[in-house]
Amino acid sequence: MIKLNPENLIDRIIAFWQTEDILRANHFNVASLKQKQPELSGKEMEWLENMAAQMRDQNVLEKGHISESMSLLALFEKANSELNEKQIEAYKPLMDTLDQHPESKNHRSKVQTAFEILYGYFLKRVDNKTMYPQVEILARAIGEWLTELSEKVKVDDQQ
């Protein structure tokens, strides 16, 4: 697992999604993860067990995301809805691009589409895969937009 900054809300969502994928790939067998990654601490193992239990309880075993990450996503959506006219105009080209994404119709918002794209970008970077320059530009634009939104997000409980 890649260590992301849990204080950064963008990283936190990406970390949730990465952990969900890792748990799915390991058939929710946290003990086998410990064998593969012996450096995992007891606290990290407990967190993985809790996350696996949440995924079971929330029926997101095969796809989807736990409610905690979707609640964070909702905070970004709220911040996006509060952008002023100048900000909306500045991000219009990005919004148009997000509308063109093949999966956008399956997402609840442009924010979710942006996070899905950013997560895919993150996975390719982790695997050291070559990307088209346009993908790099899109990821940078999404990162700037989400960073601006994250500055407006208020989280009562910084977990």
C-alpha positions in Angstrom: 0.0 0.0 0.0 1.2 3.5 -0.8 1.3 5.8 2.2 -0.9 8.9 1.5 -1.3 11.9 3.8 -4.5 11.2 5.8 -4.8 14.9 6.6 -5.2 15.7 3.0 -8.9 14.9 2.1 -8.1 14.1 -1.5 -5.5 11.6 -0.4 -7.8 10.2 2.2 -10.5 9.4 -0.4 -7.8 7.9 -2.7 -6.5 5.8 0.2 -10.0 4.5 1.0 -10.5 3.4 -2.6 -7.1 1.9 -2.8 -7.6 -0.1 0.4 -11.0 -1.3 -0.8 -9.4 -2.6 -4.0 -6.6 -4.3 -2.0 -9.1 -5.9 0.3 -11.1 -7.1 -2.7 -8.0 -8.5 -4.4 -7.2 -10.4 -1.3 -10.7 -11.7 -0.8 -10.9 -9.7 2.5 -8.3 -12.0 4.0 -6.4 -9.5 6.2 -4.1 -12.2 7.5 -2.8 -12.9 4.0 -2.1 -9.1 3.6 0.1 -9.3 6.8 2.0 -12.2 5.2 2.6 -10.2 2.0 3.4 -7.0 4.0 4.9 -7.9 7.3 5.7 -4.2 8.0 2.0 -3.6 8.6 1.5 -2.5 12.3 -1.1 -3.8 14.6 -3.0 -0.5 14.3 -3.0 -0.8 10.5 -4.2 -4.4 10.7 -7.0 -3.4 12.9 -7.9 -0.6 10.5 -8.0 -3.1 7.6 -10.2 -5.5 9.6 -12.6 -2.6 10.4 -12.6 -1.5 6.8 -13.3 -5.1 5.6 -16.2 -5.3 8.1 -17.6 -2.0 6.9 -17.4 -3.2 3.3 -19.3 -6.4 4.3 -21.9 -4.4 6.3 -22.4 -1.9 3.5 -22.5 -4.5 0.8 -19.7 -3.0 -1.3 -17.8 -6.3 -1.6 -17.5 -6.3 -5.4 -17.8 -2.6 -6.3 -18.7 0.7 -4.8 -17.2 2.6 -1.9 -17.8 2.7 1.8 -20.1 5.4 3.2 -17.2 7.2 4.9 -15.5 8.0 1.6 -18.8 8.9 0.0 -19.5 11.3 2.9 -16.2 13.0 2.2 -17.1 13.1 -1.5 -20.4 14.8 -0.6 -18.4 17.5 1.2 -16.5 18.2 -2.0 -19.8 18.2 -3.9 -21.2 20.8 -1.4 -18.1 22.9 -1.8 -18.4 22.7 -5.6 -22.0 23.9 -5.4 -20.8 27.0 -3.4 -18.3 28.2 -6.0 -18.8 31.8 -7.2 -19.5 32.7 -10.8 -15.9 33.5 -11.6 -14.8 30.2 -10.2 -17.5 28.3 -12.2 -16.4 30.1 -15.3 -12.8 29.3 -14.7 -13.5 25.6 -14.3 -16.0 25.3 -17.2 -13.5 23.7 -19.6 -12.8 21.0 -17.0 -16.5 20.5 -16.3 -17.1 20.0 -20.0 -14.3 17.5 -20.2 -15.7 15.6 -17.2 -19.1 15.4 -18.9 -17.4 13.7 -21.8 -15.9 10.9 -19.7 -17.5 7.6 -20.6 -18.4 6.7 -17.0 -19.8 10.1 -16.1 -23.4 8.9 -16.5 -22.7 6.2 -13.9 -21.4 8.7 -11.3 -23.5 10.9 -9.0 -21.5 14.1 -9.8 -18.6 15.6 -11.6 -16.8 15.4 -8.3 -17.1 11.7 -8.3 -16.0 11.5 -12.0 -13.0 13.6 -11.2 -12.0 11.4 -8.2 -12.4 8.3 -10.3 -10.1 9.7 -13.0 -7.6 10.9 -10.4 -7.7 7.4 -8.8 -7.0 5.7 -12.1 -4.2 8.2 -12.7 -2.8 7.4 -9.2 -2.9 3.6 -10.0 -1.0 4.1 -13.3 1.6 6.2 -11.5 2.1 3.6 -8.8 2.6 1.0 -11.6 5.0 3.4 -13.4 3.0 3.2 -16.5 3.5 5.7 -19.3 0.6 8.2 -19.8 -0.3 10.5 -22.6 0.5 14.1 -22.0 -3.2 14.9 -22.1 -3.9 12.6 -19.2 -1.2 14.4 -17.2 -2.7 17.7 -18.0 -6.2 16.5 -17.1 -5.0 15.0 -13.8 -3.2 18.3 -12.9 -6.4 20.3 -13.7 -8.5 17.9 -11.6 -5.9 18.2 -8.8 -6.0 22.0 -8.8 -9.9 22.0 -8.8 -10.1 19.4 -6.0 -7.5 21.2 -4.0 -9.5 24.5 -4.2 -12.6 22.6 -3.1 -10.7 20.9 -0.3 -9.9 24.3 1.1 -13.6 25.0 1.4 -14.5 21.6 2.9 -15.2 21.5 6.6 -14.8 18.1 8.3 -16.0 18.0 11.9 -14.1 14.9 12.7 -10.6 14.6 11.2 -10.3 10.9 11.6 
